[in-house]
Each structure stands twice: as C-alpha cells, then as structure tokens.
Amino acid sequence: MDRLVNTVRPYAWGSTTAIPELLGIAPTGEPQAEMWMGAHPGAPSRTERGPLNEVIDADPVRELGQRSVDTFGPRLPFLLKILAAGAPLSLQTHPDLAQARAGHAAEEAAGIPVDAPHRTYKDANHKPELICALTPFEGLCGFRTPADAADLLAALGVDSLKPYVDLLHAHPEEAALREVLTALLTADPDEMAHTVTEAAAAADRLGGAHAPYASLAHHYPGDPGVIAAMLLNRVLLQPGEALYLGAGVPHAYLSGLGVEIMANSDNVLRCGLTPKHIDVPELLRVVRFEPNDATVLRPEASATGEEVYDTPIDEFRLSRFVRAEGAAPTDLTAPTPQILLAVAGRPKAGDLTLAPGESVFVPAGEPAELTGTGTVFRATVVA
C-alpha cells in the first residue's frame, strides 16, 4: 500500500484552523478548505511511486482491479476529501449521468474551452456526493415544502417578498418551487439586492430560524441566493452523521469539518451565493423541484465492526471503523481499490501508522489489515 501526500486547496470559504487542528500542525493564517485524496488530475495524491493518477494510468488493472476497470473505466471512480467550511459555499446542484454526457458533448461541439468561466460541464460524469460530519456541521439540502418556505419568507415582513410568498402557495408544489427560483434568479439585480438587504436586516432582528440567512447575507450581500437558500431545508449534523446528495438536489455547506466523498467529476451548476457564472436555463433543467425531508444518514454496523453509510450509487462506498484498545485485527483485503483515512488515534494500516489526517491507497487485491486504536474511514467502490 502507498502512504499518500495530499494537497490542501486554499479556497476563500475554507476554515483557517480546522484542517491544521486535525493534522496537528500550526495554522498558516490562510484558508484551508479541502484536502484531496485520490487521483483527480487537478490535485492528485503523491506516493513514493509518483502521482497517484500516473501510477494508475501505468497499470489500471493492477491498481484498480478488473471489476472496477470493467465497470468504471481505467481511473479511480471517486475522490475523497476532508472539507473545512469556515464560510458558506455556493448554493449548487449536480447533473445526473445522462445530463452530464449530453451537456458535455454539447459544449465540446460548441468549442467552449474547458476552463472558460461560462463552461458548465467540465466532464461527462455525474457527481453524487456524501458528506460525513467530523464536528457539528451545518448545511442546506433539498427543498422545504413550499408552505414552510412561504411561512419563513412571510415572517420577514418585507413587501417585495410578498409575490414570492403568494407563488409558494400555488399548486402543484413542484411548479411553485420552480416559479419562485426562476423569479429570484431572473429578477432585476438592483431590485433584488435591495430586497436581500431588507430581508437580511429583518432576519437579523428576528434571529432564531432566520439567523442563518442574516449570516449568509453578511457573506454574500445582495445575492439572490440568500432568498433561494430559504427555500431549502436547514440541516445540522452531529459527528458521525451524514448527508447523501444525489443528482438535481440543491445544497450548500455552511460550516463545519467533514469527510466528503464523490464521484470523480467537476460538474457544478450554481444557484447563488457566488460571484461565479450561473447558467439559469441549464440549472432549471437539472434541478429536481421535489420537497424532501433531507434524511440524515447514520452508519449501519456489521459483524466486523465496519460501519457503512448506505448510498444508492456504485462509484463510491464510504464506511468507518471506530477501534477500541485491544480490538482484533480487521482484514480489509478487497478486489477493489481503497483509500484509508485516519481521523483520530494512531491506527495502523499494514505496517503504516496513521496519525489524524493521514491516508493510504490500497491497490485492488493488496493485503490490508487494520490494527491499533482510533477512527478510520474506508473509501472504495461497489463493483
């Protein structure tokens, strides 16, 4: 197995302290948003054999196993991250596989450079995600019922929000949500900025359930995403709890430290809370306007002590081991590729001791035994 040296991405929304505290190092004063573990060409993990993407490219079957290559092609199908949100991320959603393939083909045919600011589909893959909290973690996920969203908006007492409140009382619910999001994203920017300013002041006065939206407006003044965020469920995760984010589900992470795993894709359609390009027609085509209750996932324990986060896709499978002192060794040998990430204690993967934040790549079929005490996340595929 290969010990990984991983890149930390300094996105502006990142916490300045959370990842350094996990790693046991001094903060630099700069935001540290994500630590990437995997073979994504944008920031591949490094090994003694070279960058992990080059190691895999040299012999995909040996590193990934025949099952994974046959199912997902000759690349690692997932990207594992430690994510540290010190400020809210953009409100966003992701396409399903058919939408990603069609959108990527259309933009390729149109000759839009892959790094163009208005490019939506960087690749032809979907991007389901799972976020598992390491600390108390706050996010937005999926639509509230329109009636609940209407009540939240109406309580602000802002006259310019009344048309949106009225729309939310229309039926069917999916059409009501679509109309309101469309209206928010296509409104006159100056008028919307004034509405957001009024709404933020009211939210600050009211506090309680409205307080998060005053905070959003502080980070993104005048952004229509502040109002759009009020259409979504607010979710508070405790350590060990997780959220699965499928195609078309609007979401945003607001604060906290977590382990995130996703299919290996860069396809993001933004809805707000960002200065970046928003492709409104494509966004409205991809978003699923279905109210849901933002189900919180808790791991399901097995006889081996592996706690699995059950998701409906095959590109990744995330589980964890919480090992007490004296626990018997656990055989993790598998016909699929794995990344093991320690987040507490000093467990051992084979002969390698892992401090918090350290990780290893285990090629398919490579003998892998977990010993020692601590908490280890295991990322692999279903193939």
C-alpha positions as CSV (number, residue, x, y, z in Angstrom):
1,M,0.0,0.0,0.0
2,D,1.1,3.6,-0.6
3,R,1.2,6.4,2.0
4,L,-0.4,9.5,0.4
5,V,0.8,13.0,0.4
6,N,-2.2,15.2,-0.2
7,T,-2.9,18.7,-1.5
8,V,-4.8,21.2,0.6
9,R,-6.9,23.6,-1.6
10,P,-7.0,27.2,-0.2
11,Y,-10.5,28.3,-1.4
12,A,-11.6,31.5,0.2
13,W,-14.5,29.9,2.1
14,G,-12.2,27.5,4.0
15,S,-11.5,27.5,7.7
16,T,-8.1,28.8,8.8
17,T,-7.9,26.4,11.7
18,A,-10.0,23.2,11.3
19,I,-7.6,21.2,9.0
20,P,-4.5,22.3,10.8
21,E,-6.0,21.2,14.1
22,L,-6.9,17.8,12.7
23,L,-3.3,17.4,11.3
24,G,-1.7,18.7,14.5
25,I,0.1,21.5,12.7
26,A,0.2,25.3,13.1
27,P,-2.3,27.3,11.1
28,T,-0.8,29.5,8.4
29,G,-3.4,32.1,8.6
30,E,-4.7,31.3,5.2
31,P,-7.9,29.5,4.5
32,Q,-7.6,25.7,4.1
33,A,-10.8,24.4,2.5
34,E,-10.3,20.9,1.2
35,M,-7.7,18.2,1.4
36,W,-7.9,15.9,-1.7
37,M,-7.2,12.2,-1.6
38,G,-7.3,10.4,-4.9
39,A,-6.2,10.6,-8.5
40,H,-8.0,13.7,-9.7
41,P,-5.7,15.3,-12.2
42,G,-6.3,18.7,-10.6
43,A,-4.5,17.7,-7.5
44,P,-3.5,14.0,-7.4
45,S,-2.2,12.5,-4.2
46,R,1.5,11.8,-4.3
47,T,3.1,8.4,-3.5
48,E,6.7,7.1,-3.5
49,R,5.8,5.6,-6.9
50,G,4.8,9.0,-8.3
51,P,1.5,10.9,-8.6
52,L,-1.4,8.5,-8.0
53,N,-3.1,9.3,-11.3
54,E,0.1,8.3,-13.1
55,V,0.6,5.2,-11.0
56,I,-3.0,4.1,-12.0
57,D,-2.5,5.1,-15.7
58,A,0.6,2.9,-15.9
59,D,-1.4,-0.3,-14.9
60,P,-5.1,0.3,-14.3
61,V,-6.0,-3.4,-13.8
62,R,-3.2,-4.0,-11.2
63,E,-4.1,-0.9,-9.2
64,L,-7.9,-0.8,-9.6
65,G,-8.8,-4.5,-10.2
66,Q,-10.6,-5.9,-13.2
67,R,-14.0,-5.4,-11.7
68,S,-13.5,-1.6,-11.3
69,V,-12.0,-1.2,-14.7
70,D,-14.7,-3.1,-16.4
71,T,-17.4,-1.1,-14.6
72,F,-16.0,2.4,-14.4
73,G,-13.1,2.5,-16.8
74,P,-9.3,2.8,-16.1
75,R,-9.5,5.6,-13.5
76,L,-10.2,5.8,-9.8
77,P,-14.0,6.4,-9.7
78,F,-14.1,8.5,-6.6
79,L,-12.5,11.5,-4.9
80,L,-12.1,11.6,-1.1
81,K,-11.8,14.9,0.7
82,I,-11.6,16.5,4.1
83,L,-13.7,19.6,3.8
84,A,-13.5,22.5,6.3
85,A,-16.1,25.2,5.8
86,G,-15.3,28.4,7.6
87,A,-17.8,30.4,5.4
88,P,-20.8,29.2,3.3
89,L,-20.1,27.5,0.0
90,S,-22.1,28.3,-3.1
91,L,-25.6,27.1,-3.4
92,Q,-25.4,24.4,-6.1
93,T,-26.6,21.2,-7.7
94,H,-25.2,18.5,-10.0
95,P,-26.5,16.7,-13.1
96,D,-27.3,13.1,-13.5
97,L,-25.2,10.9,-15.8
98,A,-27.3,11.4,-18.9
99,Q,-27.5,15.2,-18.4
100,A,-23.7,15.3,-17.9
101,R,-23.0,13.3,-21.0
102,A,-25.3,15.4,-23.1
103,G,-24.2,18.7,-21.7
104,H,-20.5,17.9,-22.1
105,A,-21.0,16.8,-25.7
106,A,-22.9,20.0,-26.5
107,E,-20.3,22.3,-25.0
108,E,-17.5,20.3,-26.7
109,A,-19.3,20.7,-30.0
110,A,-19.7,24.4,-29.4
111,G,-16.0,24.7,-28.9
112,I,-16.2,26.2,-25.4
113,P,-12.8,25.9,-23.7
114,V,-13.0,23.6,-20.7
115,D,-11.5,26.4,-18.5
116,A,-13.9,29.1,-19.7
117,P,-15.7,30.9,-16.9
118,H,-19.1,30.2,-18.5
119,R,-18.3,26.5,-19.1
120,T,-20.8,24.3,-17.1
121,Y,-19.8,20.7,-18.0
122,K,-16.1,20.1,-17.4
123,D,-16.5,16.3,-18.0
124,A,-19.1,13.7,-18.9
125,N,-19.7,12.3,-15.4
126,H,-22.3,12.8,-12.7
127,K,-21.3,13.9,-9.2
128,P,-23.3,12.3,-6.4
129,E,-21.8,13.2,-3.0
130,L,-21.8,12.1,0.6
131,I,-20.6,14.4,3.5
132,C,-20.0,12.9,6.9
133,A,-19.5,15.3,9.9
134,L,-16.4,15.2,12.0
135,T,-17.6,18.2,14.0
136,P,-21.1,19.7,14.3
137,F,-21.8,20.6,10.7
138,E,-24.4,22.9,9.2
139,G,-25.8,22.7,5.7
140,L,-28.7,23.2,3.4
141,C,-30.1,20.3,1.5
142,G,-33.2,19.8,-0.7
143,F,-36.4,21.9,-0.8
144,R,-38.6,22.5,2.1
145,T,-42.3,22.2,1.4
146,P,-43.5,25.4,-0.3
147,A,-45.8,26.2,2.6
148,D,-42.9,26.1,5.1
149,A,-40.8,28.3,2.8
150,A,-43.7,30.7,2.5
151,D,-44.0,31.0,6.2
152,L,-40.3,31.6,6.6
153,L,-40.3,34.4,4.0
154,A,-43.6,35.9,5.2
155,A,-42.3,36.3,8.8
156,L,-39.7,38.7,7.5
157,G,-42.4,41.3,6.7
158,V,-40.6,42.5,3.5
159,D,-43.1,43.8,1.0
160,S,-41.1,42.9,-2.1
161,L,-41.1,39.2,-0.9
162,K,-44.9,39.0,-0.9
163,P,-45.1,38.0,-4.6
164,Y,-42.8,35.0,-3.8
165,V,-44.9,34.1,-0.8
166,D,-48.0,34.1,-3.0
167,L,-46.3,31.9,-5.6
168,L,-45.3,29.4,-3.0
169,H,-49.0,28.9,-2.0
170,A,-49.8,27.8,-5.6
171,H,-50.1,24.2,-6.7
172,P,-48.7,21.8,-7.7
173,E,-45.7,22.2,-5.3
174,E,-43.1,21.4,-7.9
175,A,-44.3,24.2,-10.2
176,A,-44.5,26.6,-7.3
177,L,-40.8,26.0,-6.3
178,R,-39.8,26.2,-10.0
179,E,-41.5,29.6,-10.5
180,V,-40.1,31.1,-7.4
181,L,-36.5,30.0,-8.1
182,T,-36.8,31.2,-11.7
183,A,-38.2,34.6,-10.5
184,L,-35.4,35.0,-8.0
185,L,-32.6,34.3,-10.5
186,T,-34.0,36.4,-13.3
187,A,-35.1,39.5,-11.2
188,D,-33.6,42.9,-11.8
189,P,-30.2,42.7,-9.9
190,D,-30.6,46.1,-8.3
191,E,-34.1,45.5,-7.1
192,M,-33.1,42.0,-5.8
193,A,-30.1,43.4,-3.9
194,H,-32.4,45.9,-2.2
195,T,-34.8,43.0,-1.3
196,V,-32.0,40.9,0.1
197,T,-30.7,43.8,2.2
198,E,-34.2,44.3,3.7
199,A,-34.6,40.6,4.3
200,A,-31.2,40.3,5.9
201,A,-32.0,43.2,8.4
202,A,-35.3,41.5,9.3
203,A,-33.6,38.1,9.7
204,D,-31.0,39.7,12.0
205,R,-33.8,41.2,14.1
206,L,-35.8,38.0,14.3
207,G,-32.9,35.6,15.0
208,G,-33.8,32.0,15.7
209,A,-34.7,30.1,12.5
210,H,-33.9,33.3,10.5
211,A,-30.4,33.8,11.9
212,P,-28.5,31.7,9.3
213,Y,-29.8,33.8,6.5
214,A,-28.6,37.0,8.1
215,S,-25.2,35.4,8.2
216,L,-25.4,34.3,4.5
217,A,-26.2,37.9,3.6
218,H,-23.2,39.1,5.5
219,H,-21.0,36.8,3.4
220,Y,-22.9,37.5,0.1
221,P,-24.6,40.9,0.3
222,G,-27.3,41.4,-2.2
223,D,-27.0,37.9,-3.6
224,P,-30.4,36.3,-4.6
225,G,-29.0,33.0,-3.3
226,V,-29.8,34.4,0.2
227,I,-33.5,34.2,-0.6
228,A,-33.1,31.0,-2.5
229,A,-31.5,29.4,0.5
230,M,-34.7,30.0,2.5
231,L,-36.4,27.5,0.1
232,L,-34.1,24.7,1.4
233,N,-34.0,22.5,4.5
234,R,-31.5,23.6,7.1
235,V,-29.7,20.5,8.4
236,L,-27.5,20.2,11.5
237,L,-25.3,17.1,11.5
238,Q,-23.6,15.7,14.6
239,P,-20.2,13.9,14.3
240,G,-20.7,10.6,12.5
241,E,-23.9,11.7,10.8
242,A,-24.0,12.2,7.0
243,L,-26.0,13.6,4.1
244,Y,-26.2,12.0,0.7
245,L,-26.7,14.4,-2.2
246,G,-28.0,12.9,-5.4
247,A,-28.4,14.5,-8.8
248,G,-30.6,17.6,-9.0
249,V,-30.7,18.2,-5.2
250,P,-29.8,21.8,-4.4
251,H,-27.5,22.2,-1.5
252,A,-24.8,24.2,0.3
253,Y,-22.4,23.6,3.1
254,L,-22.4,26.4,5.7
255,S,-19.9,25.5,8.4
256,G,-18.0,22.6,10.0
257,L,-15.5,19.9,9.3
258,G,-16.3,16.7,7.4
259,V,-15.2,13.8,5.3
260,E,-16.6,14.1,1.8
261,I,-16.6,11.5,-1.0
262,M,-17.9,12.0,-4.5
263,A,-17.8,10.6,-8.0
264,N,-14.8,11.9,-9.9
265,S,-16.4,14.9,-11.6
266,D,-16.2,18.7,-11.6
267,N,-19.7,19.4,-12.9
268,V,-21.4,22.0,-10.8
269,L,-24.4,24.2,-11.6
270,R,-24.6,27.1,-9.2
271,C,-27.8,28.7,-7.9
272,G,-26.4,31.6,-5.9
273,L,-24.0,32.6,-3.0
274,T,-21.3,33.0,-5.6
275,P,-19.7,35.6,-7.9
276,K,-19.3,32.8,-10.5
277,H,-21.4,32.2,-13.6
278,I,-24.9,31.0,-13.1
279,D,-26.4,29.2,-16.2
280,V,-30.1,29.8,-15.3
281,P,-31.7,27.8,-18.2
282,E,-29.5,24.8,-17.6
283,L,-29.8,25.0,-13.9
284,L,-33.6,24.9,-14.1
285,R,-33.4,21.9,-16.4
286,V,-31.3,20.0,-13.9
287,V,-32.8,20.9,-10.5
288,R,-35.4,18.5,-9.2
289,F,-38.1,20.6,-7.7
290,E,-39.3,18.0,-5.2
291,P,-39.8,18.8,-1.5
292,N,-38.0,16.3,0.8
293,D,-37.0,16.0,4.4
294,A,-33.2,15.9,3.9
295,T,-32.8,12.5,5.5
296,V,-29.8,12.3,7.9
297,L,-27.8,9.1,7.4
298,R,-26.3,7.1,10.3
299,P,-23.9,4.2,9.6
300,E,-25.1,0.6,9.7
301,A,-22.8,-1.6,11.8
302,S,-21.7,-5.0,10.6
303,A,-20.3,-8.0,12.5
304,T,-16.7,-7.0,11.5
305,G,-17.1,-3.6,13.2
306,E,-17.4,-1.8,9.8
307,E,-20.0,1.0,9.9
308,V,-21.3,1.6,6.4
309,Y,-23.1,4.7,5.0
310,D,-25.6,3.2,2.6
311,T,-26.0,5.1,-0.7
312,P,-27.7,4.2,-4.0
313,I,-24.7,4.5,-6.3
314,D,-21.7,2.4,-7.1
315,E,-18.8,4.8,-7.8
316,F,-18.1,5.0,-4.1
317,R,-18.8,3.3,-0.8
318,L,-17.8,5.0,2.5
319,S,-17.5,3.3,5.8
320,R,-15.7,3.8,9.1
321,F,-14.1,1.8,11.9
322,V,-14.0,3.0,15.4
323,R,-11.4,0.8,17.0
324,A,-11.1,0.5,20.8
325,E,-8.0,-0.6,22.6
326,G,-7.5,-4.4,22.3
327,A,-9.7,-4.7,19.2
328,A,-8.9,-7.7,17.0
329,P,-7.2,-7.0,13.6
330,T,-9.6,-6.4,10.7
331,D,-8.8,-7.8,7.3
332,L,-9.7,-5.2,4.6
333,T,-8.2,-7.1,1.6
334,A,-10.6,-6.5,-1.3
335,P,-10.8,-6.9,-5.1
336,T,-11.4,-3.1,-5.5
337,P,-9.2,0.0,-4.8
338,Q,-9.3,1.6,-1.4
339,I,-8.2,4.7,0.4
340,L,-8.0,4.5,4.2
341,L,-8.1,7.8,6.1
342,A,-7.4,8.2,9.9
343,V,-9.2,10.9,11.7
344,A,-8.5,10.0,15.4
345,G,-6.0,7.9,17.3
346,R,-3.0,6.2,15.7
347,P,-4.3,3.1,14.0
348,K,-2.1,1.0,11.7
349,A,-2.8,0.0,8.1
350,G,-0.5,-2.9,7.5
351,D,2.9,-1.6,8.7
352,L,2.0,2.1,8.4
353,T,0.9,4.0,11.4
354,L,-1.6,6.8,10.6
355,A,-1.9,10.0,12.5
356,P,-5.1,12.0,12.2
357,G,-5.5,13.3,8.6
358,E,-3.1,10.7,7.2
359,S,-4.2,8.3,4.5
360,V,-3.0,5.3,2.3
361,F,-4.0,4.0,-1.0
362,V,-4.5,0.2,-1.1
363,P,-4.4,-1.3,-4.7
364,A,-7.0,-3.9,-5.5
365,G,-6.2,-7.3,-4.1
366,E,-3.4,-6.0,-1.9
367,P,-3.3,-7.5,1.6
368,A,-4.6,-4.9,4.1
369,E,-5.0,-5.3,7.8
370,L,-6.2,-2.7,10.2
371,T,-4.9,-2.7,13.8
372,G,-4.4,-0.3,16.7
373,T,-6.9,2.2,18.1
374,G,-8.6,5.2,16.5
375,T,-11.1,6.0,13.8
376,V,-10.5,5.2,10.2
377,F,-12.7,5.9,7.2
378,R,-12.6,3.5,4.3
379,A,-13.4,4.6,0.7
380,T,-13.9,2.1,-2.0
381,V,-16.3,1.2,-4.9
382,V,-19.1,-1.2,-5.4
383,A,-18.1,-3.4,-8.3
